[in-house]
Amino acid sequence: MHKIVFCFFFFPILLFSQENITYQKPPKEILELADFERAPSVNLNSKKTMILLSYRNTYKALDELNQPEMKLGGLRINPNTNISSTISYINNLKIRNLNSKTEIQVKGLPEIPKISYLNWSPDEKWIAFCHTENFGVSLWILNVENATAKKISKDYLNANLGRPFEWHPSSQYLLICSMNKNRNPLIDGSKSLPDGPIVSSSDGKISQNRTYQDLLKNKTDESNFEQLVTSSIQKITIEGAITPFLPEAMYTGFDYSPDGNYLLVNNIEKPFSYIVPMNRFPSAYNIYDNNAQFVKLIHKNPLLEIIPKGFSATIKGKRAIQWRDDKAATLFFVEALDEGDPAKEAPFRDALYRWEAPFNNEPNLFFKTKWRFSDIQWTNANFAMVIESWYDTRMSTTFKINPDTIQQEGFIFDSRNYQDVYSDPGNFYTVKNEFNKNVAGVVKNKMFLIGDGYTKEGQFPFIDEYDPNLNTKKRIYTFKSKNQKEEIVDFFDVASKRILVRLESKNEYPNYFFKDIKSQAIQAITNFKNPFLKLNNVYKEVIKYNRKDGVELSGTFYLPEGYDRKSKKQKLPLLIWAYPREFKDKNTAGQVTSNPNAFTFPYYGSFVYWVTKGYAILDNASFPILGEGKKEPNDFFIEQLIDNAHAAIQAVNQLGYIDTQKVAIGGHSYGAFMTANLLTHTNLFKCGIARSGAYNRTLTPFGFQSEQRNYWDIPDVYNKMSPFMNANKMKTPLLLTHGEADNNPGTFTLQTERYFQALKGLGAPVRMVILPKESHGYLAKENILHLLWEQDQFLEKYLK
């Protein structure tokens, strides 16, 4: 007799329980704040005579996210309507003359408005906009004088690449991108059989690209992408008469010269790529005249899969190709002198050129930058302001130059660390020039700089008068109130020194006013009501404290209504919301931009709602990561995170309000990454909430956030910073949330799913919530209210 032996093989089974849960709403205290009506957006014409009020829903409905969608070349497109699937629509328009307090409802709007891409005509008598219908996008114009809108397009427009129209400087007609009438049917890749495998290859050249989302993956994607972005350009009058202009191509942009005689056109060419988005596909820049006759090929970009490493890297060849706003028909462009590689030594990094119509002569070089070109601002005089910057040092220099001469040194107007907000000189006041283009205004030999006014003592916006001939400045206005926050929007009238401002306070909703800077008298323009009256008696202040290395930190601190700040008998649980930021010196790392007089506007991106539930809140807490000199911030990331957290808790504890055994930390995106690391490497927190984060840095091997080095340069840094690699150390309760369709480079939804699996498999108390149809930022009302419910349930269970 043979003995029968039964062998039992036991395999470890990981049980991931899912809850069959429907959408929930947060408790009454939070719901009353979250479910509010959004105030309209304000849009003034340049003369400050008319105001356009545009209305939109506070949130999207989940059904709006549940539309057909194709993800191609970095785009997210609704193939039925041919417009971005992520766009937020305006649902109503009103107009008001600033001499009147009466708001006029715009007549003739679509029955169910889905309005996008509002754009004033150059003469500001019309406003063009798109309306999304069931099967396409139509063009409408609004007559500002009689507040009446009408549809002027017969065929559907192609808005897959953005605003599909451009005003001619005469304001008599527009150019539009019309849908490809010969478009082949789109291919359903899930049902079609491929002709062969997907093959990609490398020729051995170094190509360090970030982890982009929504890339092309196969020939089916290539075909669909080409069909969806192909359009023809047509001319359409304000009466609706249409004539063909340019034949079908993959147009990405077109722009009239200021005099309206030439058109700069940019279009995509083949081959496409599976590793970079469409803005790095081959492209061509061409000039046409106003009769659609070809004039000049300006530049062709090859496929840009290979770009040098670093944030100061750029492409070879012409870039930043654009019209000069101060000339009738002169092109401006930049070209790298170091092949775009910041690692190469070079006395000058970029060359700036001008190229006058009709483009028969060679371009003229007029300036070279020692760092990377950043921006140029044209004026209504014979000079321009050029900005250069260098990422490694965070330095920026602004030069005053004459763009009509040949090479020159330039006068240094300003040079500083661009993260140094205390020394920010402000932005130049702009005017419309003879071509109806916005340029820095020179008024009676004077220019004006409008600044945010951040200082060590607080925020005090200012206006400086600048003499460009003498290169001197004097301050002509400073906001001095300590009970309100002011934003200087613009000058209303330079001669009378009247300005347009937005005023708010902790309990006063932001509204617009005219202000006389001599008498300080104000005149109300809008009167939007405060929808969050329940927060009026909440205590709020900006607290300042120091990290152990002396770096000054800050945060906006809230206490519940009725809390006894004298006796401090009740010790409250504390919620900290933060986002880490990198700096190169202690001075800029410690600067404060929080304003205690800013209106308290609760939203899902902070913990402020929970002040109504008896929590103390430290919102927007400073979490600087510092790397001075040749040191990089991430070399000390974990250590400085911990020091920031220690300092924040200690500062609030010294005020006497909190129970240090009941502190939670939370953040979104890089703030979620911060949260997971703090729960992993400290015992400071009872629990944490991490939303839409990335937790495994080996999945972003060629850099992330402000990190320029790749994984193979610094594997120890990548591994140390990755919560996933240290998941065995994490035993603190954690709520992980993520949008199901995250579109942000690096924060793939897979990051949260794999981190959850690791934590659960290792026995950590963790809950994961994937919000249907959401991308990196959350939009649907159902999802946002459920998120607030999840957070409240989690905090009640683990903290309070």
Disulfide bonds with the S-S distance in Angstrom:
none
